[in-house]
Amino acid sequence: MSDKANATQAVLNFVTEWNAWENELRKWCPWESELKKLRGPLSDSTRLKLLSMQLDVLTKHCTIKERVGVDGSLAYKPGPLPYLDIIEENVTNVDLSVDGNTAFVDVKHGAWFRRFIVIKTANKWLIDRVDIYIGGSFEEFSIGF
């Protein structure tokens, strides 16, 4: 596969696993008060399982760096999964940096766009950050939102 195809596949693999993690997290969601009443508070073992799942996704698919609002957090934004419509058919453009070690994968996301910045390290492509197209330019955003 080409570098562009590999970078795109890295994005698709990441969002698949992130969505699976968020689906598991939402089972314990404080936003759905009726479910929380039925299940009670989050047990230490469940919290550890969810944090471990999140760490596994980040370690497998992302560059190593502090991610404010994500690392060790079990919070999320209510509503649809953040990457639900990040599918191959919605990829609009993939560009490579001059040195070929960074890919910019643009994906139509509802009425706007996300740009996944993907870094090639040791022949593996890893998500470094996700930008969102706002007001005529891409702005850095947090993973998972």
N, C-alpha and C positions, 0 to 999 in steps of 0.2 A: 504494500500500500504506500501511497505517497505521504509525505509529511503532513500535507493539508488533510488528507483522509484520516491519518492517525490522530491528529490533534482534534478533529471533529469527533472521532470515536471516543477519545478520552473525555470530552464534554458529555457525550451521550451516556457513557458508562457512569460518570460521576452523578449526573442528575437522576439516573435510574436508582442508584443506591441511596442518594440523598432522599428521594421521595419515599423509598421503602422505610428509611429511618424515621422520617416525619410521620408516616402513617402509623408506625409503632408508637411514636411519641404521642400522637393525638388520641390514642386509646386512654391516655392518662391526663388528658387536656384539662386545665383549669377553666377554659372557656366554656366547656360543656358541663354546667353545674350539676345537671341531673346524673350524668355518668359519674362525676366525682363523688356525689352523695352515695351512689351505689358501691363504689370501689373503696371509698375512704382515702386517707392520705397515702401518698406514694411511699412504698416501703424502701428501705435502704437497698435491698437486693434488686428491686426494679429500677431504682435510680442508677445504681451501678451498671446494670445491664444497658440502659439507655445511653449513658455516658460512654460506655465501652463501644457501643454500636456507632455513636457519632465519631469517636476517635478513630475507629477502624476506617470509616468512610474518608475522613480528612487525611489520615496517614496514607491510605492507598491511592487517593486521587488528587491530593493537593500538595503544593510546596509547603515546606516547613516554615511557619512563621506564626506569630501571635495573631489571632483573629478576634478582634473585639466584638463582643456580643454573640460569639459562637462557641469558642473554646469553653467547655465545661458548663455551658448554659443549656437548660432544658426549656427555654422559652422559644416561642415562635409566633408568627403573625396569624391570627385566625383568618379563615377564608380558604380559598383554593390553595393547593400545594404550590409553592413558589415556582417550581420548575415543571409543572404539569404539561405545558405545551412546548417544552423544549424537546423537540423531536427532529429527526433528520430532515423531514419535509419543510420545516420552518427555518432551517439554516439558510441565510440569505447571502453570506459572503464569508470567505476565509482568506486571509492575507498572511503572509510570512514576513518577518523582519528581514533586513538585508543579510544578517548572518545566518538566518534560517533556524534560529533557536527559540524564537517566540512566534506564536500564532495568535491571530486575532479572529475569533470565531463569532460572527454576528448571527443572532437568532431573533426572528420576529417573535415577540412575546405579547400577545393580545394587541393592544393599540400602540405598543412601543417596542423597543429593541433592547436586548442584552448583548453585551460583548464579553465573551470569556477570553481572558488573557491566559494562554497556555504556554508553559515553558518546557523545552526539551532538555531533560537531564538524563545522562547515561542511556540514551535511546528510549526513554520513557517520557511521555507527555503528561505534565501535571498542571492542574488548575492553579494559577497564582492569584487571580482576583476576578471579580465580575463587575463590569461597569454597566450603567444604564443610560440610555439615550434620553436626555432631558433638555428641553429648551435649545435644541440645535447642536448639542455636543454630548459626548459620553462623559459621565461622572462616575468616580469610583463608588462602589456600593459594597455592602457586606454579603458574604456567601450566605445563602439560605433565605434571603429576603427579596 
